[in-house]
Amino acid sequence: MNTFKITNITNFLGKRDYKANSPLDIEYVDSMTKKILTVKPNESVYLTIASLPLSVRRLRVKNLITVSEVSEAEMEVLRGKPISKKSTPSKPKVTRKPVVEKQTVVDSEKTVTAKKSRTTKKETEE
């Protein structure tokens, strides 16, 4: 079974064209019953079916709709499901940790302490 995205593009036709801004009917057979979808101008419909129905092919030849095949990964993104973690590479997190260095200088009568601070990168993986 393939999933197709069918978009009505009659809104891009000129105002004097025959089917300008008109809703289109798509007929298909689903488990031995004939069903009809009405697609409004500039609207997309997702249809999961083995092959394109004849009504869709006719409208496509007349240049009234566009048809594109959608993969399963794209459908998961459209449905709002997160993509499995196996397919996406994870980036290690970089944390910054301050390091304080102390230097002690001994002079004849006084002791001077100077502090230098810097940050280092520490990589951790989740």
Buried (B, 14 or more C-beta within 10 A) or exposed (E): EEBBBBBBBBEEBEEEEEBEBBEBEBEBEEEEEEEEBEBEBEEEBEBEBEEBBEBBEEBBEEEBBEBEEBEEEEBEEEEEEEEEEEEEEEEEEEEEEEEEEEEEEEEEEEEEEEEEEEEEEEEEEE
